[in-house]
Amino acid sequence: MQVSLRSAPDGPESHGGSPALVSGTSLRCSCTYEGWGHGTYNSSPCVQESVDAYLISLKVPPRHASCPAVEPTG
């Protein structure tokens, strides 16, 4: 599973990267986080839920899935 940052100047989207291919299938598995920073897994409950669903149950997020930005705290 690939999680990319829309705001990252050097992220996969800025280089025309394609979603990760799910092993043994023709499915593309990705989610875009609309926020900023690095280490997106802990930045957004939405990202955590998408990644967990994939890693635990192999549930692929919908095509063009995205998660809204969450204002950092602290």
Number of C-alpha atoms within 10 A of each C-alpha: 18 15 23 23 24 18 15 15 10 10 14 16 16 13 9 8 10 12 20 14 14 15 8 6 7 8 13 18 22 24 24 20 24 16 20 16 11 11 10 17 16 10 19 18 14 18 21 15 13 22 22 14 14 15 12 8 9 13 13 19 18 12 12 11 15 20 18 13 15 14 10 10 5 3
